Amino acid sequence: MKKAKLLIATLCMSATMAMTSFAGQWQQDSIGWWYQNDDGSYPVNTWQWIDGNGDGLAESYYFDSNGYCLMNTTAPDGSAVDSSGAWIINGVVQTIEVGQATAQTPAQPQQTSTADQETAAVVYWTPNGKSYHNSHDCVTLKRSKTINQGSLNDALSAGKTDPCNVCVR
């Protein structure tokens, strides 16, 4: 009898542990790309932060009135998006750490002056160098175990006065 109970308990636990965990995912049809949230809904006429590749950094995408992601164009608020649909400032994809994104409405890109855009752009730097970087994947950052992220103003305040000659053009 004990073996039967153990077998039933094992089967029940195996079944519950094998249940599929649903998460949002990108979808495509002949018209374009859209994002289906884990509850089955999809964003419409809004920006949404999405970490589609699971790297811990979310990018912001704008979805039109039909729910399709705008790509390689300008969103209604004047913000630019690249060929993948990610929000860019001066050609730099804007990101946020996934832990900073909340269940509330994500931070919306605001139309700003060029000077404001340049100082608000996300950049990266190491504690020891004098350079700041536009890309988290810059080859010169790969040598460092500690990489800081913030606005250009943050980097300049930290004494990072030189743009990287590899990733900042």
Buried (B, 14 or more C-beta within 10 A) or exposed (E): EEEEEEEEEEEEEEEEEEEEEEEBEEEEEEEBBBBBBEEEEBBEEEBBBBBBEEEEBBBBBBBBEEBBBBBEEEBEEEBBBBEBBBBBBEEBBBBBEBEEBEEEEBBBBEEBEEEEBBBBBBBBBBEEBEBBBBBBEBEBBEEBEEBBBBBBEBBBEBEBEEBBEBBBE
